Amino acid sequence: MTITRRGFLAAGTAAIATTQFPAFAQQQQPDPIQLAATSRVLDVNGRAATVFGLAGPSGQGLVLDPGRRFRVELTNDLPEPTLIHWHGQIPPNIQDGVPDIPMPMLKQGESRSYDFEPLTGTYWMHSHVPMQEIRLLAAPLIVRTEQDVAADRQEVTLFLHDFAFKSPEEVMAEIRQGHGGGGHGEPAERDGHSMAPAADNEGMDHAAMGHGTMNHDAMSGGQGAMDGMTQGMMPGMMGDMADMEMDLNDYNWDAYLANDRTLADPEVVRVERGGRIRLRVINAAAATVFWIDTGKVLARLVAVDGHDIRPLDGHRFGLAMGQRLDLELDLPNEAGSWPILALREGARERTGIVLATAGAPISKIPELAEQEAPAFDTDLSQELRLEARQNLPERAVERSHMIMLGGTMAPYVWTINGAVWGQHRPVAAKTGERVLLSFHNMSMMGHPMHLHGHVFQVVDIKGRKVNGARRDTVYVPPMSMVTVALDAGEAARWMLHCHHMPHLETGMMTEFQVTA
């Protein structure tokens, strides 16, 4: 998936037109851009698999020219209703893409128009029905700037998925029954030991996002009663949890995909000797955290979730579900090939792509590494190193909320402030207020927390004040607290949820309710 530079432009265009699997390419279509939710067939290690996708004029996904508005006509070509969320963008709430909040899903054959000024950077789009996202109903959404054009870097997008041949319903049934096989220490055998009480929950319906019955009485409940939860813990409880082993993965997927392919047949991106690359990495996986390993090539991390940070050099960076990384790579001035690998945290599985000059030999890369990759950012050391290039303006905080994250592996239920979606109490704010949200994770799994309709800044990590990254999705590891600051936007119901799809499917969502 490339946007080429100099002499590579013509060759790249030809490759896009002839490749077996659609490439993601720069748009040249007149307004409105046509985008379709549709089915497609992938070859996954020699087996055909029918999955979902988002087909634009040049393949899966959209890339917008500098200065172009997001004017899109979305058509549902699937045999079931769907709706697409523009992850990280800030459209009018009516265009946000959450079923029935406020717009209904699109029926088969139905279309809907979208028109808003997009944020620039690396974003993506996906169904807000968890079962559909597990079936790969997602694609990149790249909005380029004039600076991107002037930088004269070859742009490469790395779009990551986890994949199962079984249906999402079968996957969820195995996870609920404790047979997913992905955790440490047989997590299905344990209690889960959540600090937040799990609500009585039989699971969410097919959309879970908009078809539950709202508890309107709860919407006037103010700040809630969770702020002092940690102060009332029984002695020794924190120590008991510290002795437990965190659960990294709760399902062993059949394959891990990079741009729809595995390492059995990876995408090979042609590059120049001494090539200058901007690598846009998007973690669209349902339930897998990845490390991005650039091998012998030094990477420079320049943006997260579409927003610039002060550059950070390294060879390995991690990202949780829903998050994005922009990496700049300067390749050696020689012929060769350079694998860019995505390593599944706490496991040996990996996927990736290969950057290679013309005619360079490409070695076979095993799909299993020799050693397990470590857990991701359990001490938040990576997040602590990220510093925004542009901070939120200084102003007084007018409202604060403690957001308690809880849940158990058995029964498999995940909660926000002790409740599942439909039994939740909205998190309240007024338009224009400076708001602090403190995410306190009292479960033994990490949670990538995503807020719709807003960009926030990380301002406190485990009690340490920081001028952290600006984001839309922040990872909160077990037994940790991360605080973000934001200015409340449009008066509307904005979803706030974990981007681990099985967690979301079992209720881990609330709403950030902004009033005028």
C-alpha positions as CSV (number, residue, x, y, z in Angstrom):
1,M,0.0,0.0,0.0
2,T,2.0,2.9,-1.3
3,I,2.0,6.5,-2.4
4,T,5.1,6.7,-4.6
5,R,7.7,9.4,-5.2
6,R,9.6,10.7,-8.2
7,G,10.2,8.0,-10.8
8,F,8.1,5.4,-8.8
9,L,4.8,7.2,-9.5
10,A,4.0,5.5,-12.8
11,A,5.2,2.1,-11.7
12,G,3.1,2.4,-8.5
13,T,0.0,3.3,-10.4
14,A,0.4,0.3,-12.7
15,A,0.9,-2.0,-9.7
16,I,-2.2,-0.7,-8.0
17,A,-4.2,-1.5,-11.2
18,T,-2.9,-5.0,-11.5
19,T,-2.4,-6.3,-8.0
20,Q,-4.6,-9.3,-7.0
21,F,-5.5,-7.7,-3.7
22,P,-6.5,-4.1,-3.8
23,A,-3.9,-1.5,-2.9
24,F,-4.8,1.6,-1.0
25,A,-4.0,4.6,-3.3
26,Q,-4.4,8.3,-3.6
27,Q,-7.8,9.4,-4.7
28,Q,-8.4,11.2,-8.0
29,Q,-12.1,10.8,-8.1
30,P,-14.6,13.8,-8.3
31,D,-16.9,14.5,-5.4
32,P,-18.5,12.6,-3.8
33,I,-16.2,9.7,-3.3
34,Q,-18.0,6.3,-3.6
35,L,-17.4,3.9,-0.7
36,A,-19.0,0.5,-0.4
37,A,-19.3,-1.9,2.5
38,T,-18.9,-5.2,0.7
39,S,-17.7,-8.8,0.8
40,R,-14.4,-9.9,-0.6
41,V,-12.4,-13.1,-0.7
42,L,-8.9,-13.4,0.8
43,D,-6.3,-16.2,0.4
44,V,-5.2,-16.9,4.0
45,N,-2.3,-19.4,3.9
46,G,-3.8,-21.3,1.0
47,R,-7.4,-21.2,2.2
48,A,-10.1,-19.0,0.7
49,A,-11.9,-16.8,3.2
50,T,-14.9,-14.5,2.7
51,V,-14.6,-11.4,4.8
52,F,-16.0,-7.9,4.7
53,G,-14.3,-4.7,3.5
54,L,-14.7,-1.0,2.5
55,A,-14.0,-0.6,-1.2
56,G,-13.2,2.9,-2.5
57,P,-12.4,3.9,-6.1
58,S,-8.8,2.6,-5.8
59,G,-9.2,-0.4,-3.5
60,Q,-9.6,-0.9,0.2
61,G,-9.7,2.4,2.0
62,L,-9.4,6.1,1.2
63,V,-6.5,8.5,0.8
64,L,-7.5,12.2,0.6
65,D,-5.4,14.8,-1.1
66,P,-4.3,17.8,0.9
67,G,-7.2,20.2,1.5
68,R,-9.9,17.9,0.3
69,R,-13.1,17.6,2.3
70,F,-14.5,14.3,3.4
71,R,-17.3,14.0,0.9
72,V,-18.3,10.4,0.7
73,E,-21.3,8.4,-0.5
74,L,-21.4,5.2,1.6
75,T,-23.4,2.3,0.2
76,N,-24.2,-1.0,2.0
77,D,-23.6,-3.9,-0.4
78,L,-23.7,-6.4,2.4
79,P,-26.6,-8.8,3.1
80,E,-27.1,-7.3,6.6
81,P,-27.4,-3.8,8.0
82,T,-24.2,-1.9,8.8
83,L,-22.9,1.6,9.6
84,I,-19.3,2.9,9.5
85,H,-17.5,5.0,12.2
86,W,-14.7,7.3,11.0
87,H,-12.3,6.5,13.8
88,G,-10.5,9.5,15.3
89,Q,-12.2,12.1,13.0
90,I,-14.6,14.7,14.4
91,P,-17.6,14.8,12.1
92,P,-21.0,16.2,13.2
93,N,-22.4,13.8,15.7
94,I,-25.2,12.8,13.2
95,Q,-22.4,11.5,10.9
96,D,-20.4,9.7,13.6
97,G,-21.5,6.2,12.6
98,V,-22.8,4.6,15.8
99,P,-26.0,2.5,15.1
100,D,-29.1,4.4,16.3
101,I,-27.1,7.1,18.0
102,P,-28.6,9.0,16.3
103,M,-28.9,7.5,12.8
104,P,-30.1,3.9,12.0
105,M,-27.9,1.4,10.3
106,L,-27.9,1.2,6.5
107,K,-30.1,-1.6,5.1
108,Q,-28.8,-3.7,2.1
109,G,-28.6,-1.5,-0.9
110,E,-29.1,1.8,1.0
111,S,-26.7,4.8,0.7
112,R,-25.9,7.8,2.9
113,S,-23.9,11.0,2.3
114,Y,-21.2,12.3,4.6
115,D,-19.6,15.7,4.3
116,F,-17.2,17.3,6.9
117,E,-13.7,18.8,7.2
118,P,-11.4,16.0,8.1
119,L,-8.5,16.0,10.5
120,T,-5.2,15.4,8.7
121,G,-3.1,12.3,9.5
122,T,-3.4,8.5,9.8
123,Y,-6.9,7.4,10.6
124,W,-9.2,4.5,9.8
125,M,-12.8,3.6,9.4
126,H,-14.7,0.5,10.6
127,S,-18.1,-0.9,11.5
128,H,-19.3,-0.1,14.9
129,V,-20.9,-3.5,15.2
130,P,-18.2,-5.7,16.9
131,M,-19.1,-8.9,15.1
132,Q,-18.7,-7.1,11.8
133,E,-15.3,-5.6,12.7
134,I,-14.2,-9.1,13.6
135,R,-15.1,-10.0,10.0
136,L,-12.6,-7.3,8.8
137,L,-15.2,-4.5,8.0
138,A,-12.5,-1.8,8.3
139,A,-10.0,0.1,6.1
140,P,-7.5,2.9,6.2
141,L,-8.4,6.5,6.0
142,I,-5.4,8.7,5.3
143,V,-5.7,12.5,5.0
144,R,-2.5,14.0,3.6
145,T,-1.1,17.4,4.2
146,E,0.9,19.8,2.0
147,Q,3.8,19.0,4.3
148,D,3.5,15.3,3.4
149,V,3.8,16.2,-0.2
150,A,6.8,18.5,0.3
151,A,8.6,15.9,2.5
152,D,9.1,13.7,-0.6
153,R,8.8,10.5,1.3
154,Q,7.3,7.3,-0.2
155,E,4.2,6.6,1.9
156,V,3.5,3.0,3.0
157,T,0.5,1.9,5.0
158,L,0.7,-1.2,7.3
159,F,-2.9,-2.2,8.2
160,L,-3.1,-5.0,10.8
161,H,-5.8,-7.5,11.5
162,D,-6.3,-10.7,13.5
163,F,-8.3,-13.3,11.6
164,A,-10.4,-16.4,12.3
165,F,-11.9,-18.9,9.9
166,K,-14.7,-19.4,12.3
167,S,-17.6,-17.0,12.4
168,P,-17.5,-14.1,14.9
169,E,-20.3,-15.8,16.8
170,E,-18.3,-19.0,17.2
171,V,-15.2,-17.0,18.3
172,M,-17.3,-15.2,20.9
173,A,-18.8,-18.4,22.1
174,E,-15.4,-20.0,22.6
175,I,-14.1,-16.9,24.5
176,R,-17.2,-16.8,26.8
177,Q,-16.7,-20.5,27.5
178,G,-13.0,-20.0,28.3
179,H,-11.8,-22.0,25.3
180,G,-10.2,-19.2,23.3
181,G,-6.8,-20.5,24.2
182,G,-5.0,-17.2,24.1
183,G,-4.5,-16.2,27.7
184,H,-1.7,-16.7,30.2
185,G,-2.2,-19.1,33.1
186,E,-5.5,-20.6,31.8
187,P,-7.5,-17.4,32.4
188,A,-10.8,-19.1,32.0
189,E,-10.1,-21.1,35.2
190,R,-9.8,-17.9,37.3
191,D,-12.2,-15.5,38.9
192,G,-10.9,-12.4,37.2
193,H,-10.9,-10.5,40.6
194,S,-12.3,-7.3,39.2
195,M,-12.6,-4.4,41.6
196,A,-15.6,-3.0,39.8
197,P,-18.8,-5.0,40.2
198,A,-20.0,-6.7,37.0
199,A,-23.6,-6.0,36.1
200,D,-25.9,-8.9,35.4
201,N,-25.3,-9.3,31.6
202,E,-26.3,-11.9,29.1
203,G,-24.3,-10.2,26.3
204,M,-25.1,-7.6,23.8
205,D,-27.3,-7.9,20.8
206,H,-25.9,-7.9,17.2
207,A,-25.1,-4.2,17.3
208,A,-24.9,-3.6,21.0
209,M,-24.1,0.0,20.2
210,G,-27.5,1.4,19.6
211,H,-30.2,-1.2,20.1
212,G,-29.9,-1.4,23.9
213,T,-32.5,0.4,26.0
214,M,-31.1,3.5,27.5
215,N,-31.6,4.1,31.2
216,H,-32.7,7.7,30.9
217,D,-33.1,8.1,34.7
218,A,-29.3,7.6,35.0
219,M,-28.6,10.4,32.6
220,S,-29.2,13.0,35.2
221,G,-27.0,11.4,37.8
222,G,-24.1,13.9,37.7
223,Q,-20.6,12.6,38.3
224,G,-21.4,9.2,39.7
225,A,-20.2,7.4,42.8
226,M,-17.1,5.8,41.5
227,D,-14.6,8.5,42.3
228,G,-13.7,7.2,45.7
229,M,-13.7,3.5,44.9
230,T,-10.0,2.8,45.5
231,Q,-10.1,4.5,48.9
232,G,-12.5,1.9,50.2
233,M,-10.6,-1.2,49.2
234,M,-10.0,-3.9,51.8
235,P,-6.5,-4.2,53.2
236,G,-4.4,-6.6,51.1
237,M,-6.7,-6.5,48.1
238,M,-4.2,-4.5,46.0
239,G,-1.5,-6.9,47.0
240,D,-3.5,-9.9,46.0
241,M,-4.1,-8.3,42.5
242,A,-0.4,-7.5,42.2
243,D,0.4,-11.1,42.6
244,M,-1.9,-12.1,39.8
245,E,-0.7,-12.6,36.2
246,M,-2.2,-10.3,33.6
247,D,-4.1,-11.8,30.7
248,L,-2.5,-10.7,27.5
249,N,-4.6,-12.5,24.9
250,D,-8.0,-14.2,25.3
251,Y,-8.1,-15.8,21.8
252,N,-5.7,-17.6,19.5
253,W,-6.5,-16.4,16.1
254,D,-5.9,-18.5,13.0
255,A,-3.8,-15.8,11.3
256,Y,-2.4,-12.3,11.7
257,L,-2.7,-10.2,8.6
258,A,-0.7,-7.2,7.3
259,N,-2.4,-5.6,4.3
260,D,-4.6,-8.7,4.0
261,R,-1.7,-11.1,3.8
262,T,0.4,-13.3,6.1
263,L,4.2,-13.9,6.2
264,A,3.6,-17.0,4.0
265,D,3.1,-14.6,1.1
266,P,3.8,-11.0,2.4
267,E,3.3,-7.8,0.5
268,V,6.6,-6.7,-1.0
269,V,6.8,-2.9,-1.3
270,R,9.4,-1.7,-3.9
271,V,11.6,1.0,-2.6
272,E,14.7,2.9,-3.9
273,R,18.2,2.6,-2.6
274,G,18.4,5.2,0.2
275,G,14.7,5.4,0.1
276,R,12.9,7.8,2.5
277,I,9.7,6.2,3.9
278,R,6.7,7.3,5.9
279,L,5.2,4.2,7.4
280,R,1.6,4.6,8.6
281,V,0.7,1.7,10.9
282,I,-2.9,1.1,11.9
283,N,-3.9,-1.6,14.4
284,A,-7.3,-2.7,13.2
285,A,-7.2,-6.0,15.0
286,A,-10.2,-7.1,17.1
287,A,-8.2,-8.2,20.1
288,T,-4.5,-8.2,19.5
289,V,-1.8,-5.7,20.6
290,F,1.3,-5.6,18.3
291,W,4.9,-4.5,18.5
292,I,6.2,-2.9,15.3
293,D,9.8,-4.1,14.7
294,T,11.8,-2.3,12.0
295,G,14.8,-4.7,12.3
296,K,18.1,-3.1,11.2
297,V,16.5,0.1,10.1
298,L,16.3,2.9,12.7
299,A,12.7,4.3,12.9
300,R,11.7,7.7,14.0
301,L,8.2,7.9,15.6
302,V,6.7,11.2,14.5
303,A,3.0,10.9,15.2
304,V,0.5,8.8,17.1
305,D,-3.3,8.6,16.4
306,G,-2.8,11.1,13.6
307,H,-1.2,13.8,15.8
308,D,2.4,14.9,15.7
309,I,4.8,14.2,18.6
310,R,8.4,15.2,19.3
311,P,10.4,12.6,17.2
312,L,11.4,9.5,19.1
313,D,14.1,7.1,17.7
314,G,13.9,3.4,18.1
315,H,13.6,0.0,16.4
316,R,10.4,-1.3,18.2
317,F,7.2,0.5,19.1
318,G,3.9,-0.9,20.3
319,L,0.3,-0.1,19.6
320,A,-3.0,-1.3,20.9
321,M,-6.2,-1.9,19.1
322,G,-7.5,1.3,17.4
323,Q,-4.2,3.1,17.7
324,R,-1.9,4.3,14.9
325,L,1.8,5.1,14.6
326,D,3.6,7.2,11.9
327,L,7.3,6.1,11.5
328,E,9.9,7.7,9.3
329,L,12.5,5.4,7.9
330,D,15.7,6.2,6.0
331,L,16.9,3.1,4.2
332,P,20.5,2.3,3.5
333,N,21.9,3.5,0.2
334,E,22.2,0.0,-1.1
335,A,20.3,-2.9,-2.6
336,G,18.5,-5.0,-0.1
337,S,15.3,-6.0,1.6
338,W,14.1,-4.9,5.0
339,P,11.2,-6.7,6.8
340,I,8.8,-4.6,8.9
341,L,7.3,-7.0,11.4
342,A,4.3,-6.8,13.7
343,L,4.8,-9.1,16.7
344,R,1.8,-10.3,18.8
345,E,2.4,-9.3,22.4
346,G,3.1,-12.2,24.7
347,A,3.4,-14.7,21.9
348,R,5.5,-15.9,19.0
349,E,3.1,-15.1,16.2
350,R,4.0,-12.3,13.8
351,T,3.1,-10.8,10.5
352,G,4.4,-7.9,8.3
353,I,5.5,-6.6,5.0
354,V,8.9,-6.4,3.2
355,L,10.5,-3.2,1.8
356,A,12.8,-4.2,-1.0
357,T,14.8,-2.7,-3.9
358,A,14.2,-4.1,-7.3
359,G,15.8,-7.5,-7.8
360,A,16.9,-7.8,-4.2
361,P,16.6,-11.4,-2.8
362,I,13.9,-11.8,-0.2
363,S,14.3,-14.4,2.5
364,K,11.4,-16.5,3.8
365,I,10.3,-15.2,7.2
366,P,8.7,-17.8,9.6
367,E,5.3,-16.9,11.0
368,L,6.5,-17.9,14.5
369,A,9.5,-16.1,16.1
370,E,12.0,-17.9,18.2
371,Q,10.9,-16.1,21.3
372,E,7.7,-14.6,22.6
373,A,7.3,-10.9,22.3
374,P,7.0,-9.1,25.7
375,A,3.8,-7.6,27.0
376,F,3.0,-4.1,25.8
377,D,3.7,-1.1,27.9
378,T,2.7,-2.7,31.2
379,D,4.6,0.1,33.0
380,L,3.5,2.8,30.5
381,S,7.2,3.5,29.7
382,Q,6.5,4.1,26.0
383,E,3.5,6.4,26.7
384,L,5.7,8.4,29.2
385,R,8.2,9.1,26.4
386,L,5.6,10.6,24.0
387,E,5.3,14.4,24.0
388,A,2.9,16.4,21.9
389,R,4.2,18.9,19.4
390,Q,1.1,21.0,20.2
391,N,-0.3,21.0,23.7
392,L,-3.9,21.8,24.6
393,P,-4.2,25.5,25.5
394,E,-3.7,26.1,29.2
395,R,-6.9,26.7,31.1
396,A,-8.6,25.7,34.4
397,V,-10.2,22.3,34.7
398,E,-14.0,22.6,35.1
399,R,-15.0,19.0,35.5
400,S,-13.3,15.7,36.4
401,H,-14.4,12.1,36.1
402,M,-12.9,8.9,37.4
403,I,-13.6,6.1,34.9
404,M,-13.3,2.7,36.5
405,L,-12.4,-0.2,34.2
406,G,-13.4,-3.6,35.4
407,G,-14.2,-7.1,34.3
408,T,-13.7,-10.8,34.6
409,M,-12.6,-13.7,32.4
410,A,-15.2,-16.0,34.0
411,P,-17.9,-15.0,33.6
412,Y,-16.6,-13.1,30.6
413,V,-18.0,-9.6,31.3
414,W,-16.3,-6.2,31.1
415,T,-17.6,-3.0,32.6
416,I,-17.1,0.8,32.9
417,N,-17.9,2.2,36.3
418,G,-19.3,-1.1,37.3
419,A,-21.9,-1.3,34.6
420,V,-22.4,-2.7,31.1
421,W,-23.9,-0.8,28.2
422,G,-27.6,-0.3,28.7
423,Q,-27.2,-0.2,32.4
424,H,-24.6,2.6,32.3
425,R,-24.6,6.1,33.8
426,P,-23.4,8.6,31.2
427,V,-20.3,10.7,31.8
428,A,-21.5,14.2,31.8
429,A,-20.0,17.5,30.5
430,K,-21.0,20.8,29.0
431,T,-19.9,22.2,25.6
432,G,-16.6,24.1,26.0
433,E,-15.7,22.8,29.5
434,R,-12.2,21.6,30.1
435,V,-12.6,18.0,31.3
436,L,-10.3,15.5,32.9
437,L,-11.0,11.8,32.4
438,S,-9.0,9.5,34.7
439,F,-9.1,5.9,33.5
440,H,-8.4,3.5,36.4
441,N,-8.0,-0.1,35.3
442,M,-8.7,-2.5,38.1
443,S,-8.9,-5.6,35.8
444,M,-6.1,-8.0,34.7
445,M,-6.4,-7.1,31.0
446,G,-5.3,-3.9,29.3
447,H,-8.0,-1.7,27.7
448,P,-7.5,0.7,24.8
449,M,-10.0,3.4,25.6
450,H,-11.5,5.3,22.6
451,L,-13.6,8.5,22.8
452,H,-15.7,9.5,19.9
453,G,-15.8,13.1,18.6
454,H,-12.9,14.5,20.6
455,V,-9.1,14.7,20.6
456,F,-7.6,14.5,24.1
457,Q,-4.1,14.9,25.6
458,V,-2.5,12.5,28.0
459,V,-1.7,14.7,31.1
460,D,-1.0,12.3,33.9
461,I,0.4,8.7,34.0
462,K,0.2,6.9,37.3
463,G,0.3,10.2,39.2
464,R,3.1,11.8,37.1
465,K,2.2,15.0,35.3
466,V,3.1,14.9,31.6
467,N,2.6,16.9,28.4
468,G,1.8,13.7,26.7
469,A,0.6,12.8,23.2
470,R,-2.6,14.0,21.8
471,R,-4.8,10.9,21.0
472,D,-8.2,9.5,20.5
473,T,-7.4,6.0,21.9
474,V,-5.2,5.5,25.0
475,Y,-4.0,2.2,26.3
476,V,-4.5,1.5,30.1
477,P,-2.7,-1.5,31.3
478,P,-3.8,-3.6,34.4
479,M,-3.6,-1.8,37.7
480,S,-2.7,1.5,36.2
481,M,-4.3,5.0,35.9
482,V,-4.0,7.4,32.9
483,T,-5.6,10.8,32.9
484,V,-6.5,12.7,29.7
485,A,-7.7,16.3,29.2
486,L,-10.1,17.6,26.6
487,D,-12.4,20.4,25.7
488,A,-16.0,19.1,25.5
489,G,-17.3,19.5,21.9
490,E,-20.7,19.3,20.2
491,A,-23.7,18.8,22.5
492,A,-24.5,15.2,21.8
493,R,-24.1,11.6,22.9
494,W,-20.5,10.5,22.2
495,M,-19.5,6.9,22.7
496,L,-16.6,6.0,25.1
497,H,-15.5,2.4,25.0
498,C,-12.8,-0.2,25.1
499,H,-11.6,-1.0,21.5
500,H,-11.0,-4.7,22.4
501,M,-14.0,-6.1,20.4
502,P,-14.9,-9.0,22.7
503,H,-14.8,-6.6,25.6
504,L,-17.0,-4.2,23.7
505,E,-19.4,-6.9,22.6
506,T,-19.9,-7.9,26.2
507,G,-20.8,-4.4,27.4
508,M,-17.6,-2.3,27.9
509,M,-19.1,1.0,26.6
510,T,-20.6,4.1,28.1
511,E,-21.3,7.5,26.7
512,F,-19.8,10.9,27.1
513,Q,-22.9,13.0,27.2
514,V,-22.2,16.7,26.3
515,T,-25.0,19.2,26.9
516,A,-25.2,22.8,25.7
